[in-house]
Amino acid sequence: MTKEEQIVQLESQLTGDMFMDLKDEIHRLKLECVGGSCSIDDPECETCGS
């Protein structure tokens, strides 16, 4: 399964208690797709648009 397919699958599960865990996983996969990194201190992640 490609990273893009994993993102779509995770986005379809964004409900309830798992919301933040899934958002973090989606963020990580998007960063891997573009080969970028994100600083936790940066309020706007320019790499993935979060």
Secondary structure, 3 states (H helix, E strand, C coil): CCHHHHHHHHHCCCCHHHHHHHHHHHHHHHHHHHCCCCCCCCCCCCCCCC
